[in-house]
Amino acid sequence: MAKQREMSFLAHLEELRWHLVRSAASIFLLGLLFFIFAEEVYNNFLLAHIQPNFITYQLFCDFFNIFNVDSDFCNISFANNKLQSIEVTSQLMNSIWTSFILGIIVSFPYILWEFWRFIIPGLHENEVKKSKGFIFVASILFFIGVAFSFYVIAPISINFLYNYQITDTIENNFTLESHIGLVTNMLLGISILFELPVIIYFLAKAGLITPEFLKKYRRHALCLVLILAAIITPPDVASQIIVAIPVLFLYEISIKVAALVIKRGK
């Protein structure tokens, strides 16, 4: 074992408790920082997608202009980009909850490190060596998911939803909670989906999954990915397809990862 030591069940619980305490402390401290600078966080991050000059809209406009194709991204407008706060405590509670969510996102590498420190005494030395890049790879995939959801999925979805109208009789007046909830759910949901290769790696290491199994159920996985995409994105086909494509790409990478794990285990 990496560390030869025997611990009682209660000792394991005590050690786990301190790992959880340190993880919670990192979330709290970062969340407190986001809460202190809430105005900057909301204006420059959470509410950035309802600004017509958001970088994604400009890039999409330039892209379509290269091919002389007319695009709505060149004429982005939000008839009403003012969000409503209809309860006395809405803004306070929303800033607290959002700060907590952002604290989790930014703390992700540290939380993984604490988790790794807890399980590493139970691993063999060769297992520790083979898994040294776990935190780095998992963190990179997670933050790629954050960037992808923030710069691609969120602006496309928000532009679609803010301008979707059944009839002129209905006026869109969105609440603070609905907008922030949409953004944070996409950030977390898509980022977790991007952890698929890491999850497959550990399932393959545990012998619970094989590359043959993944290939056999590729079509089923496609249906599942489309369902997940429909859950974590707004009900427009474009957003669901945009989410599904990179996840399916990650699924193919996961097959290679599982095959590599099986090969090394022989």
N, C-alpha and C positions, 0 to 999 in steps of 0.2 A: 504494500500500500504506500501511497505518497507519504503518509505520516502514520507510523505505527503507534496507535494509541486507542485504548478502549474507553468508551464513554457510556455512561448510563443513559437511559432514555430521557431522564430529567435534565442531564447535562447537555444532551443534544437540543432539547427544547430551549434551554437557557442560551445556548450559543445562537440558535435560530432567532431567538427574541432580540438579541443584540444586533444581528444582521438586519432584522426588520426595523429596529429602532433607528439605526444609522440611515437606512434607506428612507424612512419616513422623515427623518431630520433633513435630509438633502432636498426632498420634495417640499417640505415646509419652508426652508430657507430660500429656495429658488422661487417658490410661490409667493413668498413675502416680497421678494424683489420685484416680481411682476406686478404685484398689487400696488407697491409704492409708485411704480412707473406705469400705472394702468392707462393713463391718457395716451402716452406714447405707444404702448402696446396695441391699444385699440385703433388709434389713428393710422399707424404704420404697418400693422399686421392683420388684425382681425377684421377691420373695416376697409382694408385696402382694395378689396375686389369690387367695391361699389364706386370706385373712382374711375372715370373714363380713361385716364392716362395710366392705368395700371400696366406694367411692362408686358404682360402676356398679351393683352389686347393689341398693343403696338406691334409686337413681334408677329402675331398672327396676321395683322393687317399688311405688314411688310412682306410676309411670306406669300400671301395671295396676290399681292401687287406684282411680284416677280413673274407670275404666270398670267398677268393681266386678267385676273378673276375678281369680280366684285365680291366684297365680303362685308357682312354686317359688323365685323370687328373694326372696320375703319370708321364706323359711325356709331360707336357705343354711346348709349345715353341711358340714364336711369331717371325716369320721370319723377320718382320720389325716392331719394336716397337717404331720407331721414327716418330713423328707426324709432318706434314708439316704446315708451316705458310706461306701462299702464298700472303698475302697482308701486306703492310707496317704497318698498324695499327692493324693487327689481334691479336697479343699477348696482346697489351694494352687493346683493347676493350673486348677481351675475359676475361681477368682477372678482369676488372671492372664489366662486366655482371655477371660473376660467383660469385664474391664477394657479389653482390646484392642478388643473389639467395640463397647463403649460409646464408646471413644475415637474410633472410626471414625464412629459416628453423630453425635456432637457436633461432630466436626471437619468434617463434610460441607460446610458453606458455605466453609470455608477451603480445603479440597481442591479444590472447584470453582473458587475464585478463583485458585489456583495453576495449574490446568489452563487457565483463561481467559487468564492472563498468558502462558502458553506459546504459545497459538495466535493471540493477538491480533496479533502482528507480521505474520502471513500473511493478515490480513483487509483488505479495502478500507475506507476511512473510512466509507462509507455503511453497510457491513455491521456495523461496530463500533457505530454509532449505533443501528441497528435492533435490535441484540442486547444493549443495555446492561442491560436488565432480566433477563437470563438467570439470573444468580446468585441474584437475589432470588426470582424465580418458582420456580426449581428447588428452592431451599432451603425455601420455604414449602410446596410440594407434598410434599417429603420429610418435613418435620416434621408436616404434617397426617397423612401416612401413619403416622408414629410414634405420634401421639396416637390415631389411629383403631384401630391394632392394640393399643395398650396399654389403652385405656379401653373398647373394644367387643369386638374379636375375642378377645383373650387371656382376659378374665374369662369370657366365654361358653364358650369352648373348655375352659378349665381346670375350670370348674364341671361341665361335661358329662363330661369324661374322669375326673375324680376321683370322680364318683359313679356312673360306669358300671360295672356288674358283671354278668357272665354268670350267676354263681351264688354263693351265700353261701359255698360251699366255697373260693372263690378270694379271697384277701385282697390288697388293694392296698397295696403298700409301694414307693413310687416313690423313685428315686434322685435325688440332686442334679443329676447330669448331664442326666437326661431332662427334668426340669422347666425348668432354665435353658436347655437347648438348645431346648425348645419356645418359650419366651418370646423368646429372641434371634432365632431363625429367623423368627418372625412379625414382629418389629420390622423386621428387615432386608428380608425378602421383600416385605411389603406396602408398605413405604416405597419400594422400588424400583419396584413396580407403579404407584405414584402419580406416577412420573416420566414416564408415558406421553405426555402432551401435549408435554413438552420433547423427548423422543426423536423424536416425529412431526414436530416443528418442524424439527429439523436434517435429518431424512430428506427432508422436503419441500423444504428449502433446497437440498439436494444433488440434487434432481430424482429421487430414488429412490422416491418415493411421491406419490400424488395423492389428493385427496378422493374422486374417482370410484372409485379402487381401494379405499379404505377403506369406501365405501358398498357396493360390489359384494361385498366379502368380510366384511360385517358379521356374517352368520350363522356363518361360519367363526371369526371373532374371538370370538363368544359361546362356541363350543365350546372354543376355546383358553383363554379366561378361566376357564371352569369347570374345565378340567384344571389350570391353574395354581393356582386356588383350592383344589383338592383336594390339591395337592402341599404348599402352604405352610400349610394349616390341618389340624386334626384331622379324622378321617373321620366328621364329622356334617354332615348336609345344611344345617342352620341356619347354621353358621359359613361354609360354602362359599357360600351364597346371600348372606350379609351381606357377604362379601368381593367377590363378583361384582357386586353392584349398583353400588357406587361406581366400580369399575373400568370397567364398561360406561358409566357416566355420563362418566367421563374419556375413554373412547373416542369418545363423541359430541362432546365438547369438542375432541378431537384432530382430528376431521373439520373442524370450524370453523377450527381453527388452520391446518390444511393448506390450506384454501380461502383463508384470509387471506394466507398466504405466496404462493400462486400468483397471487392478485389483485395483490399488491404487486410481484410480479416482472414483471408485464406492462408 
